[in-house]
């Protein structure tokens, strides 16, 4: 039998039972993709991660694979932050070897843990600079699938598709009442049928007028990932900052940097807080990073047969 140890964390929070849940499985080299997918379904968190030996030990601390209950992702924010905290708790990520590079499906990614008096405080995660394209889908169908109508939209901001590795449809809402009223229905998958399979819908309320002391409030739904609602979406947070910066809705300091706070998960009873920092050069965003804390709430292990016996559905296939 194989025993695969794991650590369970709540991410983007310092309070147990807040934030976004994550299971981090160590020493996962013996697992195939089907087993990882089966374990992610068993945990039924928005994501679970699997820590493997790096393909290039001279450059990377480890390789990390990320699975939702519905499939594998090349990149996601709270899994990277949470996995980094779990690595630090296990003594694998230390002040001596930080910052460190993790190998992800999207490519190498740098994480920078911040230690205070020897204890881990929070983790910075670099992200690819996102790309944006106009969204020309059926607006009425999308809103109806979210239990909203056109009056919920903020008309001076566009609905756009943005991605730093995982695509999201960014939907600006007029106020917190509209955000709280959103309720994804059975039609949401159909409204996203023309999108990439793992596309999420990211609803947000930005301060109006812009206020660098007030947080952006958000919610995220991703039926294609098997996620009814996500308590914190770090992979959408960096693009959210860039979305606002492109519209002069993000204050920039004398150091050429801008920052914002995103609060998510409130409607789920799992308040999360995400920090985004952008660096500007020649009038454009040249670097994006996201920070957050995490707290360990449980440890344990899965006991599996030596021989691989778990399979994903045939139509999904096995990703290597």
C-alpha positions in Angstrom: 0.0 0.0 0.0 1.1 3.6 -0.7 0.6 6.3 1.9 0.4 9.8 0.4 0.7 12.5 3.1 -1.3 15.7 2.8 -1.8 19.0 4.5 -5.1 20.8 4.5 -5.1 24.6 4.6 -7.4 27.6 4.5 -5.8 30.1 2.0 -6.0 33.9 1.7 -6.9 34.1 5.4 -5.2 33.9 8.8 -8.3 32.5 10.4 -9.2 28.8 10.5 -12.3 27.9 8.5 -12.2 31.1 6.5 -10.6 31.6 3.1 -10.4 28.9 0.4 -9.8 25.3 1.3 -6.9 23.4 -0.2 -5.4 19.9 0.1 -1.6 19.6 -0.7 -0.4 16.1 -1.3 3.3 15.5 -0.8 5.6 12.9 -2.4 3.1 12.4 -5.2 5.5 10.9 -7.8 3.9 7.5 -7.6 0.5 8.9 -8.6 -0.8 9.0 -12.1 -3.1 11.7 -13.4 -6.2 9.5 -13.0 -5.4 8.9 -9.3 -4.8 12.6 -8.8 -8.1 13.4 -10.4 -9.9 10.8 -8.2 -8.3 12.2 -5.1 -9.3 15.8 -6.0 -12.9 14.6 -6.5 -12.7 12.8 -3.1 -11.5 16.0 -1.4 -14.1 18.0 -3.3 -12.3 21.3 -2.7 -12.1 23.8 -5.5 -8.5 22.6 -6.0 -6.1 20.1 -4.7 -2.4 20.1 -5.4 0.2 17.4 -5.9 3.9 18.0 -5.1 6.3 16.1 -7.3 10.1 16.0 -7.9 11.2 18.9 -10.2 12.2 18.1 -13.8 15.1 20.6 -13.3 16.3 20.4 -9.7 19.0 23.0 -10.3 16.3 25.6 -11.0 13.1 24.5 -9.3 12.2 23.4 -5.8 9.5 21.1 -7.0 6.8 20.4 -9.6 3.2 21.1 -8.7 0.1 19.8 -10.5 -3.3 21.4 -9.8 -6.6 19.6 -10.0 -10.2 20.8 -9.6 -13.0 18.2 -9.1 -13.5 18.5 -12.9 -10.0 18.5 -14.3 -6.4 19.7 -14.3 -5.4 23.4 -14.4 -2.1 24.8 -15.6 -2.2 27.5 -13.0 -4.3 28.7 -10.1 -3.6 31.3 -7.4 -4.7 29.9 -4.0 -3.2 26.5 -4.8 0.2 28.2 -5.4 0.0 30.3 -2.2 -1.3 27.3 -0.1 1.3 24.9 -1.5 4.0 27.3 -0.7 2.8 27.6 2.9 2.6 23.8 3.2 6.2 23.5 1.8 7.3 26.0 4.4 5.5 24.2 7.2 7.2 21.0 6.1 10.6 22.7 6.1 11.1 22.4 2.4 10.8 26.2 1.7 13.0 28.2 4.1 14.5 31.7 4.3 17.7 30.1 3.0 16.3 28.7 -0.3 13.7 31.5 -0.9 12.6 32.9 -3.2 11.9 29.6 -5.0 10.7 28.5 -8.4 7.8 26.1 -8.7 7.2 24.2 -12.0 3.6 24.5 -13.0 1.6 23.6 -16.1 1.9 27.2 -17.2 5.7 27.2 -16.8 8.1 28.1 -14.0 6.7 30.5 -11.4 8.5 32.3 -8.6 7.2 32.4 -5.0 8.6 34.6 -2.3 7.7 33.7 1.3 8.0 36.5 3.8 9.2 35.4 7.2 8.9 37.5 10.3 10.8 36.5 13.5 11.4 33.1 11.9 7.7 32.4 11.2 6.1 32.5 7.8 3.8 35.5 7.5 2.6 35.4 3.9 3.7 34.5 0.4 4.1 36.6 -2.8 3.5 34.8 -6.1 4.5 36.2 -9.4 2.0 35.9 -12.2 2.2 36.2 -16.0 1.1 39.6 -17.3 -2.5 38.8 -18.4 -4.0 39.3 -21.8 -7.5 40.7 -22.5 -9.9 40.3 -25.4 -13.4 41.7 -25.8 -16.2 39.3 -24.8 -18.9 39.2 -27.5 -21.1 36.5 -26.0 -24.8 36.7 -25.2 -24.9 39.2 -22.4 -28.6 38.6 -21.6 -28.1 34.8 -21.4 -25.1 35.2 -19.2 -26.9 37.5 -16.8 -30.0 35.4 -16.7 -27.9 32.3 -15.9 -26.5 34.3 -13.0 -29.9 35.3 -11.7 -29.4 38.9 -12.8 -30.6 41.4 -15.4 -29.0 44.3 -17.3 -29.7 46.7 -14.4 -27.1 44.9 -12.4 -24.3 45.9 -14.7 -22.1 48.9 -14.4 -22.4 50.4 -17.8 -19.2 52.4 -17.9 -17.0 49.3 -17.7 -16.9 46.5 -20.3 -17.3 42.7 -19.9 -14.0 41.3 -21.0 -12.2 38.0 -21.2 -8.9 38.0 -19.3 -6.3 35.4 -18.6 -2.9 34.9 -17.0 -3.1 31.2 -17.7 -6.7 30.4 -16.8 -9.5 32.4 -18.6 -12.1 34.4 -16.8 -15.0 36.5 -18.0 -14.9 39.8 -16.0 -18.3 41.2 -15.3 -18.6 44.6 -13.6 -21.6 45.0 -11.3 -23.1 48.3 -10.1 -23.1 47.6 -6.3 -22.9 45.0 -3.5 -26.6 44.3 -3.7 -26.3 43.0 -7.2 -23.2 41.0 -6.2 -25.1 39.4 -3.4 -28.1 38.6 -5.6 -26.1 36.6 -8.1 -27.0 32.9 -8.1 -25.6 30.7 -10.8 -28.2 28.5 -12.4 -28.3 25.5 -14.7 -28.0 27.7 -17.8 -24.5 29.0 -16.9 -22.7 26.1 -18.6 -24.7 26.8 -21.8 -23.9 30.5 -21.6 -20.2 29.6 -21.5 -20.4 26.9 -24.2 -18.3 28.9 -26.7 -15.5 29.4 -24.1 -12.6 27.3 -23.2 -13.7 24.4 -20.9 -12.2 25.9 -17.7 -13.4 29.4 -18.1 -14.8 31.1 -14.9 -17.2 34.0 -14.5 -15.7 36.7 -12.2 -18.2 39.2 -10.9 -16.8 42.3 -9.2 -17.7 45.6 -7.7 -15.0 48.2 -7.9 -15.0 51.4 -5.7 -16.7 54.3 -7.5 -15.0 56.7 -7.6 -11.7 54.8 -7.4 -10.4 54.6 -3.8 -7.1 52.8 -3.1 -8.2 52.3 0.5 -11.4 50.4 -0.4 -11.3 46.8 -1.6 -12.7 45.3 -4.7 -15.4 42.8 -3.9 -15.8 39.7 -6.0 -17.4 36.3 -6.6 -16.3 33.6 -9.0 -18.3 30.7 -10.6 -16.8 28.0 -12.8 -19.1 25.1 -13.7 -16.6 23.8 -16.2 -14.1 23.3 -13.4 -16.7 21.6 -11.2 -16.7 24.7 -8.9 -20.1 26.0 -7.9 -18.5 29.0 -6.3 -14.9 29.8 -5.3 -14.0 31.5 -2.0 -10.8 33.1 -3.4 -9.4 33.1 -6.9 -5.8 34.2 -7.0 -5.4 33.5 -10.7 -8.2 36.0 -11.4 -6.9 38.6 -9.0 -3.8 39.7 -11.0 -5.8 40.2 -14.2 -8.4 42.1 -12.0 -5.7 44.6 -11.1 -4.6 45.0 -14.7 -8.2 45.4 -15.8 -8.6 48.4 -13.4 -5.1 49.8 -14.2 -5.9 49.9 -17.9 -8.8 52.2 -17.0 -6.9 54.5 -14.6 -8.8 53.0 -11.7 -5.7 52.0 -9.7 -3.5 54.6 -8.0 0.2 54.5 -8.8 2.9 55.5 -6.3 6.2 57.3 -7.0 7.9 53.9 -7.1 5.9 53.0 -10.2 3.8 50.4 -8.4 0.1 50.2 -7.8 -1.8 47.9 -5.4 -5.3 46.8 -4.4 -7.0 44.5 -2.1 -9.7 42.0 -3.2 -12.2 40.6 -0.8 -14.0 37.4 -1.9 -16.0 34.6 -0.4 -18.1 36.8 1.9 -21.4 35.4 0.5 -20.1 31.9 1.2 -19.2 32.6 4.8 -15.5 32.2 3.9 -14.1 35.7 3.7 -10.8 35.8 1.8 -8.4 38.7 1.3 -6.0 38.9 -1.7 -3.3 41.5 -2.2 -2.4 42.5 -5.8 0.7 44.5 -6.7 1.5 45.8 -10.2 4.7 47.3 -11.5 4.5 49.8 -14.4 7.1 50.7 -17.0 6.7 52.8 -20.1 3.0 53.2 -19.4 2.3 49.5 -19.2 2.1 46.8 -16.6 5.4 44.8 -16.7 5.1 42.7 -13.6 2.2 41.2 -11.6 2.3 39.6 -8.2 -0.3 38.4 -5.7 0.1 37.8 -2.0 -1.8 36.1 0.7 -1.6 34.1 3.9 -2.7 30.6 4.8 -3.3 28.6 7.9 -2.9 24.8 8.3 -6.0 23.2 9.7 -5.4 19.4 9.3 -2.8 16.8 8.3 -3.3 13.2 7.2 -2.6 10.7 4.5 -4.4 8.7 1.8 -3.8 5.0 1.7 -3.8 3.6 -1.8 -3.0 0.2 -3.4 0.5 -0.2 -4.9 -1.1 -0.8 -8.3 -2.9 2.1 -10.0 -6.6 1.3 -10.1 -8.3 4.7 -10.4 -9.4 5.9 -13.8 -11.0 9.1 -15.0 -13.9 8.9 -17.4 -12.8 7.8 -20.9 -14.0 11.0 -22.5 -11.8 13.0 -20.3 -8.6 11.1 -21.0 -5.4 11.1 -19.0 -3.2 14.2 -18.9 0.5 13.6 -18.4 
